[in-house]
Amino acid sequence: MGRLFGTDGVRGRANADLTPELALSVARAAAGVLADRDGTDRPVAVVGRDPRASGEMLEAAVVAGLASVGAEVLRAGVVPTPALAHLTGSTGADLGVMISASHNPMPDNGIKLFSRGGHKLPDADEARIELEIAEGASSDHRPTGGGIGRVRDLPGALDDYLGHLLSTLDQPLDGLRVVVDCAHGAAFASAPEAYRRAGATVHTIGCEPDGWNINDGVGSTHLGPLIEAVRAQGADLGIAHDGDADRCLAVTADGEVVDGDAILAICAIALHERGALKDDTVVATVMSNLGFHHAMRDAGIAVQTTAVGDRYVLEALRTGDLSLGGEQSGHLVFLDHATTGDGLLTGLALLSRMRTTGSSLAELAAVVRRLPQTLVNVPVRDRLAVAASNEVAAAVNAVEAELADTGRVLLRPSGTEQLVRVMVEAPTQEQADEVAARLADVVARVA
């Protein structure tokens, strides 16, 4: 068996790569690894999903797998991933299972696991679950009769989550007009309701899921419809979520895209001014634009940099006891209020900053003067040879000396393909393109 877990759970084409049989096995093994009660109580699991059609089939398999090892199952229904994480913590459950492929197209699906308290799993727990599945160890535990787990719906799941979100606001958001795009995904009910209860005037698109249309031309990966809707409604801003609503991107009143770097900067400065940004430090990944780093430096905020992936951002936040981190993709983690990335929490924080300052989103986002960026994927025979090449190191050093503080270079081997990603930021697009092409030639020649 190859490695099941990727950077964000188990994911693949539903009923081909991710079959009901695999979903059942993952659920059984996860219960065995994560439910470490002393035997006097049944393990408890919360299960949620996004609205894609295959979620119904996979939910049935996951629920069956959990009940077959004696777990009590609480079905939360269609909820965002951050809601499932919150509910895992608020119910005191041993584990949470979210069935979603996030921003992926409809034929895909996935399984995201959360441990007690609503935390994503460390590598060690994922490895133990994979070993359980490979060895079939969980098949040995087959309770019968009264030992079989029971299944019930979790009443008030969304209200619990919405109450949690609204408790993070200091003031109502009256007077703000927002268009929210829910990608026909898991937040189709919760996101518009959250912004309305907070006091904003809300218009919606992408809020009519039919099982097949999730992420189809809408949401955070397709911002065109949101830009058009914001202009048509004369709204103050637009907010775009992905299929499971753990991300948030935004659009200004004039239709300009505000990415995760700018949103992270806006939120970091807001916390910094309130004295609520722990150690005056924010966590970002190596892909954050140099303009973000300059904005944080000018605001007196330190930046701790991690590898790409929200799990690495989370690890840095927990290790350093920090407040806020995020990615350019719009995946932000407010660790004082959530255990994982939460697009709705991010959207509310953004609206709250606009309300507090009286500034437009364009004015707030202008704090990040984004440098032109070029990304080149270079096919190679051996992506690891690049890191060991003196010629590549010399070329990178020369470019870094040339750019100094006005630009940045990043060479990153792909984790899944024989590719090396060459990223260059420079004062002009022409210079970024020229430097990236120069480095790509060196990488291709060496590897």
Summary of the structure (lengths in Angstrom):
residues: 447
radius of gyration: 22.6
end to end distance: 29.5
largest distance: 72.8
contacts: 1697
relative contact order: 0.10
helix: 41%
strand: 21%
